[in-house]
Amino acid sequence: MARESSVEKMKRTATPNRGTALPDNPVRNVARVIDELLICPHFQPIVDLFGGQVLAWEVLSRGPSWLQGPTELFLEAESIGRSVDLERACRTMALQAIAGLPTSMRGRRFFVNVSPEVFSDPKLMDGFTNADLEAFGLDQRNFVIEITEKESIVDYAAFERQIQRFVQAGFKIALDDFGAGHSGLVTLVTCSPHFLKLDMSLCRDIHHHGYKQHLVKSLVAFAASVDATLIAEGVEVWEELETLARLGIRFAQGFLFARPTPAPAELAEDLRKELVRIMRQFNYREADLNEAVGPLVISCTTIREREKSGEEIDRSFRKNPGLDHFVVVRDERPIGLITRQSYYSKTGGPVGYHLFQRKPAEESAKQTPLIVEDSMSITTLAKLAMERPPQDIYDPVLVVNEEGRLLGSVTIRQLMMRSTALEVQSAQGSNPLTGLPGNRSIERWILDAFESNSASVLYADLDRFKEFNDCYGFLQGDEMIRCAARVLSRVLSSFHEGARLGHIGGDDFVVVAPSVPGVAELDRACAMFDEERLHLFSPSDIERGYFVAQDRKGRERHVPLVTMSIAVVPRHTVIGAEHPGAVAQTAASLKRKVKEVTSETGRSGYLFERRRSLTEA
């Protein structure tokens, strides 16, 4: 009798009999779940914050409704020594569910949880080999094995060997709950993961904890240095997301985006738009150098979903040697990318196109190309493009407008050439501490703003910064200046979409906006700085409301916490002035009055210049 393959067994057993009476014994309940595969896979998206696209879905397992929950299920299985069996059942049902998805969805990436204990099981590969996945129409290169380390690993050498087997087979590796529990440095070094998932305890309320922020910032740098992708888990509120994004996190997962559902789904359109809006605030460098990617966009060849077959794509590539790629669109929105190189690598070369000739062209397309808005800066985009997997790194970038409609594409050559030119210009004129444009750029902005009477110039500086710098040291002083730069950059778009931020030097900043910002926007900027600055003071100083500094004679005195003063100078109040120095003179006079107010209130503040012309000053 022929041996039943693991795939056949999986298909045969994947439809359990759910009508059997419920046993009274909890142990029997768990045994029944395992033996009858009473597992329902759920999918939770992992989101690329920069475009609101789904990077992958983590596959989570849920038992029948008469069980308390997945945690209790796994604990009960562990108590009866069947943890490995339960995990195998979960993987079986996960693959079954993924195999039943539409073709375009099956080609996406999925994270599947595996505990280190399972790696010691010789039956681990049963039902999870490359051949098994291929029989289901699945590609192991789309699967990420997420190691959930709940207990310490006993044999690291054996664990490392098993990990390498999977990597060599084409799987990717992720380390779950990094920064908590047993997911420590030894495990990190042993498995050298492609993805690091920050434990939710590090992400929860991170906007309130300066120590967490410093730790995450260092982990972002570490992940970049070892070419690993960092994913923040457990993100639930927008404040957490904004803080994580500011620290350099690009990918996140949590209830803020979606709860686990029985079928994988893209982000809701309103959620995607909100993500794009929030991420714009971190895209502020070199706004004066016309660095937005929009001017680089060139039109590209598009095909509508299910419009062409693989045979027609092949014929087009053969007929047009200069044609590099097609963009698959649905309602004018890009949903896939077919490059010449990736197409022929999938079909086995030009002579192998017949394998796809009757299938829709999009089945050979890359489902998750890099898609950005035309307002994104070239320097930011260059970084995102270079962070892609090696097989995608030379793919063109697809550019859309604010509504998500395709405008065209940008080649990597275009991007690198313009990015290099901008970096040279940036080095010549930007402030080395914040990376913001300096005096030369600011002067040009103000001259341009003088052409419109509706424009405004905002001068902002820090009150009592010298005393803070003397008390806490210049390193902490630099952090305070960066804090002010971050806050101003985050509120910049709310002042006006075309507003620009520059750093004169020291603790002085300038914003040039096409219009006068409203009171609500200025209140938000002041409140945000007053909140963010607290991370740089000691708890005792925060409680007292002041810090102790010495004056020039060495005498101690109580200094109120640092605040920000903003002088708002509308263009019409300096009519008759043809040089930026006139605006600076008006702002200096106004800032002295603002500082009197902030000194009394202990909170950041602002004042508007109310005089109608320079002659009235």
Order of alpha helices (4+ residues) and beta strands (2+ residues): alpha-alpha-beta-beta-alpha-alpha-alpha-beta-alpha-beta-alpha-beta-alpha-beta-alpha-alpha-beta-alpha-beta-alpha-beta-alpha-beta-beta-alpha-beta-alpha-beta-beta-alpha-alpha-beta-alpha-alpha-beta-beta-alpha-alpha-beta-beta-beta-alpha-beta
